[in-house]
Amino acid sequence: MRVPLLDLKAQYAGIKDEVTSAIAEVCASQMFCLGPAVAEFEEKIAACCGSKYATGVSSGSDALLVSLMASDIKRGDEVITTPFSFFSTAGSIARVGAKPVFVDVEPDSYNIDVSRIKEKITKKTRAIIPVHLFGQVAQMKPIMEIAKRHNLIVIEDAAQAIGATQDGVKCGNFGDFGCFSFYPTKNLGGFGDGGLVTTNRENLAEKIKILRDHGQSPRYFYKMIGGNFRLDAIQGAVLTVKLRYLDRWNEKRRQNAALYDGIFAGSPVRGPKIYSNNVSTYHQYTVTVPERDRLQKYLDENEIGSAIFYPKPLHLQDCFGSLGYRRGDLPVAERLCSEVLSLPIYPELKQEQIEYVAKTVLKFYNR
């Protein structure tokens, strides 16, 4: 049985007519950058996220970048974040000239270890970027308490967690900004790149809108130096269609994760710990396993897709060598990079496929 890590064609088959119609409307309008299609999406996604304001941008990476720009983060500033994340979390900090300061992660949730944040705060610290990794919200209450005490900006990297909640509150509503990605592989994925910034403060929303369009307001009059971070209308139209299905897709991911959890119980395979006050959206079903690389090869031989997110922590990447980190500085993140493996979790999976994947994994350890 062949089981890919992700099958976007299966998702598309169920919504093809709706998507085609939505794209045709944009083509008929000939309004391709921002415009009514993006405005409609922003209104509906704000309601979905429970945020007062939602601004579509060109990618999840640019959502982080423009949020840092709106926060006036600049050279000489420090921003605390996690080393166990996609590159743009720290890359966006470096792009505005600031210094990423890495805090180790929890071994079971994979999210930033809140107990270690305080020791990294200096007079230069301006912000914290917690990451809601793999669909689970980081522990935001203590993060916000720390931020308030030290007058720090909080930018939630929610690229992988749209729809996830903590204590009944949807991610993107805890900090000053929430940053989302609509890369095609995300739970809510476009037909290309796209992103979103949420906020509950009108002045910040207005600043994001100005910055995403080169800093002009009105046209050709520039209040600040921005960038080309506009969301294309076709992406807005496609995402509006897909948004109708997001809740059921996320629920199906949770059901798939529960199947895995049940089969793996008592085995060497350790699934992610989901805290009792969280509802995860399982962007990935990421486990920690012994002999990870040999297991991945075995799965590949049995036509089962898998992926390693992430094989090398950010603090040890060559581009951050000047920061002075050494192997052993952040041991949990470093260990996870040698143990994590993500298994198929997409909503269109059938129960027999999940059982085949899980039983093949267990077969590897019972040989």
PEHUQUI-V283525 format. One line per field, one symbol per residue. ss: DSSP state (H for helix, E for strand, - for the rest). phi: phi as a letter, one per 20 degrees, with the letter a starting at -180 (. if undefined). psi: psi as a letter, one per 20 degrees, with the letter a starting at -180 (. if undefined). Layout:
# PEHUQUI-V283525
ss = ???
phi = ???
psi = ???
This chain:
# PEHUQUI-V283525
ss = --E----HHHHHHHHHHHHHHHHHHHHHH---E-HHHHHHHHHHHHHHH---EEEEE--HHHHHHHHHHH-------EEEEE-----HHHHHHHH---EEEEE-E------E-HHH-HHH----EEEEE-E-HHH----HHHHHHHHHHH--EEEEE-------EE--EE------EEEEE-------------EEEEE--HHHHHHHHHH-E--E-----E-----E-E-EHHHHHHHHHHH--HHHHHHHHHHHHHHHHHHH-----E-------EE-----EEEE---HHHHHHHHHH--E-EE------HHH-HHHHHH-------HHHHHHHHHEEEE-------HHHHHHHHHHHHHHH--
phi = .ecffbcfffffgecgfffffffffffffldddlngffffffffffffemdfcbcfcfafffffffffffelfbgneccebdedafgfgefffffenedfdedfdffdemegegfdfgfeecfefdbcdfdeflodfffegffffffffdldfcdfedgdcgnfcclndffndeefccdcddggefgddedqfabbcdaddfffffffffffdmneafgmcdfbedbedfeffffgffffffgfdgfffffffffffffggffegndfedffedffeddedlgcddddbflgfffffffffdmdfbbddcfbfffdfgfdgffnfcgofcffgffgfecfbddgbffefegfffffffffgffgedf
psi = ppoqhqnhhhghhijggggggghhgghhhkoiocahhgggghghhgggikqhqpoprhrhghggghhgghjkpapiqqppaqinrqhighhhghhjirppopprrqihhirpohijggiipaiiphrpnqpmpjjpprnhghghgggghjlqqpopnkhjkpiqqpkipqqijgahqppqqkqhirhnqalaqqrqpqrjpghhghgghghiljjqoapjoohrobrnkqpqhhgggghgghhhigghghhhghgghhgggghipjrioorqpoqhjqoqjlhqnprpqqlghhggggghhjkpqrqonqipqhijqhijhiijqqpihmhgggghiihqpprpiqhiqqghgghggghgghhhij.
